[in-house]
Amino acid sequence: MRRFTHASRVRHVIDIPAELAATQELHNGDKGREFIAGLPALVAEFLERWQLRPDGSPMHGVTALVLPVVLNDGTPAVLKLQLRDEESAGEPVALRVWDGDGAVRLLDHDPVTHTMLLERLDSTRMLSALPDTREAVLVIAGLLAHLTAGPAPTGMRRLGDIARAMRDETPAALKRIPDPQSRRLVADCAAAVREVADEPGDRLLHWDLHYDNVLASDRAPWLAIDPKPLAGDPGFELWPALDNRFDADEITWRFDAMTDVLGLDRARARAWTLGRLLQNAIWDSRPLAPHHVEIAHRLRTHRSRQP
Protein backbone atom coordinates (compact mmCIF):
# COMPACT_ATOMS: atom_id res chain seq x y z
CA MET A 1 0.00 0.00 0.00
CA ARG A 2 2.85 2.41 0.83
CA ARG A 3 4.41 1.92 -2.62
CA PHE A 4 1.03 2.58 -4.27
CA THR A 5 0.48 5.72 -2.21
CA HIS A 6 3.99 7.01 -3.01
CA ALA A 7 3.55 6.34 -6.73
CA SER A 8 0.20 8.12 -6.68
CA ARG A 9 1.77 11.13 -4.97
CA VAL A 10 4.59 11.31 -7.53
CA ARG A 11 2.07 11.05 -10.33
CA HIS A 12 0.69 14.42 -9.16
CA VAL A 13 4.16 15.87 -8.56
CA ILE A 14 5.37 15.28 -12.11
CA ASP A 15 3.55 15.96 -15.35
CA ILE A 16 4.62 13.78 -18.25
CA PRO A 17 5.28 16.22 -21.13
CA ALA A 18 2.87 15.64 -24.00
CA GLU A 19 5.71 16.12 -26.49
CA LEU A 20 7.66 13.26 -24.91
CA ALA A 21 4.62 10.99 -25.04
CA ALA A 22 4.13 11.85 -28.70
CA THR A 23 7.75 11.19 -29.71
CA GLN A 24 7.85 7.93 -27.76
CA GLU A 25 4.73 6.75 -29.56
CA LEU A 26 6.10 7.90 -32.92
CA HIS A 27 9.50 6.24 -32.53
CA ASN A 28 8.69 3.23 -30.35
CA GLY A 29 4.99 2.48 -30.81
CA ASP A 30 3.50 0.20 -28.15
CA LYS A 31 6.81 0.01 -26.31
CA GLY A 32 6.92 3.80 -26.11
CA ARG A 33 3.34 4.04 -24.83
CA GLU A 34 4.14 1.42 -22.19
CA PHE A 35 7.23 3.38 -21.13
CA ILE A 36 5.21 6.61 -20.75
CA ALA A 37 2.46 4.84 -18.79
CA GLY A 38 5.03 3.40 -16.39
CA LEU A 39 7.01 6.62 -15.84
CA PRO A 40 5.18 7.85 -12.70
CA ALA A 41 5.73 4.55 -10.88
CA LEU A 42 9.33 4.39 -12.11
CA VAL A 43 10.04 7.90 -10.84
CA ALA A 44 8.47 6.96 -7.51
CA GLU A 45 10.64 3.86 -7.26
CA PHE A 46 13.91 5.72 -7.76
CA LEU A 47 12.99 8.70 -5.59
CA GLU A 48 12.53 6.19 -2.82
CA ARG A 49 15.45 3.88 -3.65
CA TRP A 50 18.04 6.66 -3.99
CA GLN A 51 16.45 8.91 -1.33
CA LEU A 52 15.78 11.80 -3.67
CA ARG A 53 13.46 14.79 -3.46
CA PRO A 54 11.92 16.39 -6.60
CA ASP A 55 13.29 19.90 -7.10
CA GLY A 56 11.64 21.41 -10.13
CA SER A 57 9.59 20.72 -13.22
CA PRO A 58 10.50 17.75 -15.41
CA MET A 59 12.39 18.39 -18.63
CA HIS A 60 12.69 16.18 -21.67
CA GLY A 61 14.55 15.56 -24.89
CA VAL A 62 13.31 13.48 -27.79
CA THR A 63 13.16 10.23 -25.80
CA ALA A 64 14.14 10.89 -22.14
CA LEU A 65 12.50 12.41 -19.09
CA VAL A 66 14.85 14.44 -16.88
CA LEU A 67 13.68 15.35 -13.38
CA PRO A 68 15.62 17.80 -11.17
CA VAL A 69 16.15 16.25 -7.73
CA VAL A 70 18.09 16.80 -4.52
CA LEU A 71 20.06 14.08 -2.77
CA ASN A 72 19.74 13.36 0.93
CA ASP A 73 22.83 15.47 1.62
CA GLY A 74 21.43 18.44 -0.31
CA THR A 75 23.43 17.86 -3.51
CA PRO A 76 21.47 18.91 -6.63
CA ALA A 77 21.20 16.26 -9.35
CA VAL A 78 18.88 15.06 -12.12
CA LEU A 79 17.12 11.75 -12.60
CA LYS A 80 17.19 10.62 -16.23
CA LEU A 81 14.75 7.96 -17.44
CA GLN A 82 14.74 6.61 -20.96
CA LEU A 83 14.19 3.46 -22.96
CA ARG A 84 17.36 1.51 -23.56
CA ASP A 85 18.23 1.19 -27.25
CA GLU A 86 21.35 0.58 -29.34
CA GLU A 87 22.42 4.23 -29.21
CA SER A 88 21.75 4.90 -25.52
CA ALA A 89 22.97 1.55 -24.15
CA GLY A 90 26.57 2.74 -23.86
CA GLU A 91 25.77 6.10 -22.21
CA PRO A 92 26.43 5.11 -18.57
CA VAL A 93 29.54 3.18 -19.62
CA ALA A 94 30.98 6.21 -21.44
CA LEU A 95 30.10 8.58 -18.60
CA ARG A 96 31.95 6.35 -16.15
CA VAL A 97 35.01 6.30 -18.41
CA TRP A 98 35.01 10.10 -18.75
CA ASP A 99 34.33 10.55 -15.01
CA GLY A 100 33.38 14.18 -15.44
CA ASP A 101 36.30 15.13 -17.71
CA GLY A 102 34.45 17.09 -20.41
CA ALA A 103 31.09 15.48 -19.67
CA VAL A 104 28.37 15.39 -17.03
CA ARG A 105 29.26 13.10 -14.12
CA LEU A 106 27.32 9.87 -13.54
CA LEU A 107 26.36 9.49 -9.86
CA ASP A 108 24.40 6.22 -10.02
CA HIS A 109 22.88 3.87 -12.57
CA ASP A 110 20.34 1.05 -12.61
CA PRO A 111 21.23 -1.40 -15.41
CA VAL A 112 17.79 -3.05 -15.40
CA THR A 113 15.70 0.06 -16.14
CA HIS A 114 18.57 2.15 -17.62
CA THR A 115 17.73 4.91 -15.10
CA MET A 116 20.62 7.28 -14.37
CA LEU A 117 21.34 9.77 -11.61
CA LEU A 118 23.50 12.60 -12.98
CA GLU A 119 25.08 15.74 -11.60
CA ARG A 120 22.95 18.78 -12.28
CA LEU A 121 24.25 21.27 -14.81
CA ASP A 122 22.73 24.64 -15.73
CA SER A 123 20.00 23.77 -18.21
CA THR A 124 19.26 27.48 -18.73
CA ARG A 125 22.70 28.05 -20.27
CA MET A 126 23.23 26.02 -23.41
CA LEU A 127 26.16 26.51 -25.74
CA SER A 128 23.62 27.19 -28.50
CA ALA A 129 22.91 30.55 -26.82
CA LEU A 130 26.53 31.71 -27.08
CA PRO A 131 26.38 34.57 -29.61
CA ASP A 132 29.84 33.97 -31.09
CA THR A 133 29.47 30.79 -33.15
CA ARG A 134 33.22 30.51 -33.71
CA GLU A 135 33.79 30.52 -29.97
CA ALA A 136 31.08 27.85 -29.66
CA VAL A 137 32.79 25.68 -32.27
CA LEU A 138 36.07 25.91 -30.38
CA VAL A 139 34.26 24.85 -27.20
CA ILE A 140 32.94 21.78 -29.03
CA ALA A 141 36.43 21.02 -30.34
CA GLY A 142 37.97 21.38 -26.88
CA LEU A 143 35.41 19.03 -25.33
CA LEU A 144 35.94 16.48 -28.11
CA ALA A 145 39.69 16.60 -27.46
CA HIS A 146 38.99 15.38 -23.92
CA LEU A 147 36.21 12.94 -24.76
CA THR A 148 38.01 11.19 -27.63
CA ALA A 149 41.43 11.05 -25.95
CA GLY A 150 41.19 7.43 -24.87
CA PRO A 151 40.12 4.09 -26.33
CA ALA A 152 36.55 2.91 -26.05
CA PRO A 153 35.86 0.14 -23.54
CA THR A 154 35.16 -3.40 -24.69
CA GLY A 155 31.60 -3.98 -25.82
CA MET A 156 30.92 -0.49 -27.17
CA ARG A 157 29.23 -0.40 -30.58
CA ARG A 158 31.85 0.14 -33.25
CA LEU A 159 32.18 2.52 -36.18
CA GLY A 160 33.64 -0.30 -38.28
CA ASP A 161 30.37 -2.21 -37.98
CA ILE A 162 28.38 0.92 -38.79
CA ALA A 163 30.55 1.57 -41.87
CA ARG A 164 30.01 -1.99 -43.12
CA ALA A 165 26.26 -1.67 -42.60
CA MET A 166 26.25 1.63 -44.52
CA ARG A 167 28.15 -0.04 -47.37
CA ASP A 168 25.58 -2.84 -47.52
CA GLU A 169 22.60 -0.46 -47.35
CA THR A 170 23.87 2.13 -49.84
CA PRO A 171 22.48 0.45 -53.01
CA ALA A 172 18.94 0.44 -51.61
CA ALA A 173 19.29 4.03 -50.42
CA LEU A 174 20.45 5.17 -53.87
CA LYS A 175 17.39 3.59 -55.48
CA ARG A 176 15.15 5.72 -53.23
CA ILE A 177 16.75 9.00 -54.36
CA PRO A 178 15.07 10.28 -57.55
CA ASP A 179 17.24 13.36 -58.05
CA PRO A 180 20.37 12.45 -60.07
CA GLN A 181 22.59 15.06 -58.42
CA SER A 182 21.61 13.98 -54.91
CA ARG A 183 22.07 10.35 -55.88
CA ARG A 184 25.55 11.10 -57.20
CA LEU A 185 26.41 13.00 -54.00
CA VAL A 186 25.38 10.09 -51.78
CA ALA A 187 27.34 7.69 -53.99
CA ASP A 188 30.40 9.93 -53.61
CA CYS A 189 29.96 9.91 -49.82
CA ALA A 190 29.81 6.12 -49.88
CA ALA A 191 33.00 6.01 -51.93
CA ALA A 192 34.72 8.30 -49.42
CA VAL A 193 33.71 6.02 -46.53
CA ARG A 194 35.02 2.96 -48.38
CA GLU A 195 38.46 4.61 -48.54
CA VAL A 196 38.73 4.84 -44.73
CA ALA A 197 36.52 1.95 -43.57
CA ASP A 198 39.44 -0.46 -43.10
CA GLU A 199 40.78 1.78 -40.31
CA PRO A 200 37.68 2.86 -38.37
CA GLY A 201 39.56 3.83 -35.19
CA ASP A 202 39.09 2.86 -31.56
CA ARG A 203 38.57 6.15 -29.66
CA LEU A 204 35.55 6.65 -27.41
CA LEU A 205 33.19 8.94 -29.34
CA HIS A 206 30.21 11.02 -28.20
CA TRP A 207 28.60 11.00 -31.69
CA ASP A 208 25.99 13.70 -31.00
CA LEU A 209 27.90 16.70 -29.64
CA HIS A 210 25.82 19.59 -30.96
CA TYR A 211 25.42 22.94 -29.20
CA ASP A 212 22.26 22.02 -27.25
CA ASN A 213 24.12 19.02 -25.81
CA VAL A 214 26.62 21.29 -24.05
CA LEU A 215 25.60 22.96 -20.79
CA ALA A 216 27.32 25.36 -18.42
CA SER A 217 28.45 24.16 -15.02
CA ASP A 218 29.86 25.53 -11.77
CA ARG A 219 32.87 23.17 -11.88
CA ALA A 220 33.71 23.69 -15.57
CA PRO A 221 32.69 26.32 -18.11
CA TRP A 222 30.99 23.76 -20.38
CA LEU A 223 30.23 20.04 -20.18
CA ALA A 224 28.76 17.56 -22.66
CA ILE A 225 25.54 15.63 -22.06
CA ASP A 226 23.54 12.91 -23.84
CA PRO A 227 26.26 10.87 -25.57
CA LYS A 228 25.33 8.14 -28.04
CA PRO A 229 28.77 6.56 -27.72
CA LEU A 230 30.68 4.28 -30.03
CA ALA A 231 34.27 3.30 -30.74
CA GLY A 232 35.82 4.90 -33.79
CA ASP A 233 37.68 7.71 -35.53
CA PRO A 234 37.16 11.21 -34.03
CA GLY A 235 36.58 12.48 -37.58
CA PHE A 236 33.10 10.99 -37.24
CA GLU A 237 32.36 13.58 -34.50
CA LEU A 238 32.48 16.78 -36.56
CA TRP A 239 29.12 16.71 -38.37
CA PRO A 240 26.84 18.08 -35.59
CA ALA A 241 28.91 21.27 -35.22
CA LEU A 242 28.60 21.86 -38.98
CA ASP A 243 24.92 20.97 -39.19
CA ASN A 244 23.57 22.88 -36.18
CA ARG A 245 23.62 26.68 -36.25
CA PHE A 246 24.27 26.21 -39.95
CA ASP A 247 26.16 28.91 -41.79
CA ALA A 248 27.34 28.06 -45.30
CA ASP A 249 30.22 30.53 -45.15
CA GLU A 250 31.49 29.02 -41.89
CA ILE A 251 31.56 25.35 -42.94
CA THR A 252 35.20 25.15 -43.92
CA TRP A 253 36.34 27.39 -41.06
CA ARG A 254 34.59 25.13 -38.56
CA PHE A 255 36.00 22.00 -40.17
CA ASP A 256 39.56 23.34 -40.18
CA ALA A 257 39.26 24.66 -36.61
CA MET A 258 38.03 21.34 -35.23
CA THR A 259 40.58 19.26 -37.10
CA ASP A 260 43.32 21.63 -35.87
CA VAL A 261 42.29 21.30 -32.22
CA LEU A 262 41.87 17.53 -32.48
CA GLY A 263 45.01 17.03 -34.56
CA LEU A 264 43.14 15.04 -37.21
CA ASP A 265 44.21 14.09 -40.70
CA ARG A 266 41.88 16.29 -42.75
CA ALA A 267 41.42 13.86 -45.63
CA ARG A 268 40.26 11.11 -43.25
CA ALA A 269 38.13 13.54 -41.23
CA ARG A 270 36.50 14.74 -44.44
CA ALA A 271 35.67 11.16 -45.44
CA TRP A 272 34.13 10.32 -42.07
CA THR A 273 32.18 13.59 -42.05
CA LEU A 274 30.74 12.75 -45.47
CA GLY A 275 29.84 9.41 -43.93
CA ARG A 276 27.42 11.21 -41.64
CA LEU A 277 25.48 12.50 -44.65
CA LEU A 278 25.47 8.95 -46.01
CA GLN A 279 24.13 7.74 -42.66
CA ASN A 280 21.34 10.33 -42.81
CA ALA A 281 20.45 9.35 -46.37
CA ILE A 282 20.18 5.68 -45.36
CA TRP A 283 18.02 6.46 -42.32
CA ASP A 284 15.68 8.99 -43.93
CA SER A 285 13.50 8.40 -46.97
CA ARG A 286 12.92 12.15 -47.42
CA PRO A 287 14.99 14.23 -49.85
CA LEU A 288 18.38 15.40 -48.60
CA ALA A 289 18.19 18.64 -46.63
CA PRO A 290 19.59 21.51 -48.73
CA HIS A 291 22.03 22.55 -46.00
CA HIS A 292 23.33 18.98 -45.73
CA VAL A 293 24.00 19.02 -49.45
CA GLU A 294 25.84 22.33 -49.00
CA ILE A 295 28.02 20.90 -46.21
CA ALA A 296 29.01 17.95 -48.38
CA HIS A 297 29.65 20.16 -51.42
CA ARG A 298 31.86 22.59 -49.49
CA LEU A 299 33.89 19.81 -47.88
CA ARG A 300 34.39 17.90 -51.14
CA THR A 301 35.79 21.01 -52.85
CA HIS A 302 37.74 22.30 -49.82
CA ARG A 303 41.46 21.70 -49.96
CA SER A 304 42.89 23.39 -46.89
CA ARG A 305 46.53 22.87 -45.94
CA GLN A 306 47.12 20.19 -43.36
CA PRO A 307 48.41 21.69 -40.09
Sequence and secondary structure as in RCSB ss.txt:
>XXXX:A:sequence
MRRFTHASRVRHVIDIPAELAATQELHNGDKGREFIAGLPALVAEFLERWQLRPDGSPMHGVTALVLPVVLNDGT
PAVLKLQLRDEESAGEPVALRVWDGDGAVRLLDHDPVTHTMLLERLDSTRMLSALPDTREAVLVIAGLLAHLTAG
PAPTGMRRLGDIARAMRDETPAALKRIPDPQSRRLVADCAAAVREVADEPGDRLLHWDLHYDNVLASDRAPWLAI
DPKPLAGDPGFELWPALDNRFDADEITWRFDAMTDVLGLDRARARAWTLGRLLQNAIWDSRPLAPHHVEIAHRLR
THRSRQP
>XXXX:A:secstr
 HHHHHHHHHHHH    HHHHHHHHHHHHHHHHHHHHHHHHHHHHHHHHTT EE S  EE SS EEEEEE TTS 
EEEEEE    TTTTTHHHHHHHHTTSSB  EEEEETTTTEEEEE  EEEEEGGG S HHHHHHHHHHHHHHHTSS
B  TT  BHHHHHHHHHHHHHHHHHT   HHHHHHHHHHHHHHHHHTT    EEE S   GGGEEE SSSSEEE 
    EEE GGGGSHHHHHTT  GGGHHHHHHHHHHHHT  HHHHHHHHHHHHHHHHHH  S   HHHHHHHHHHH
H      
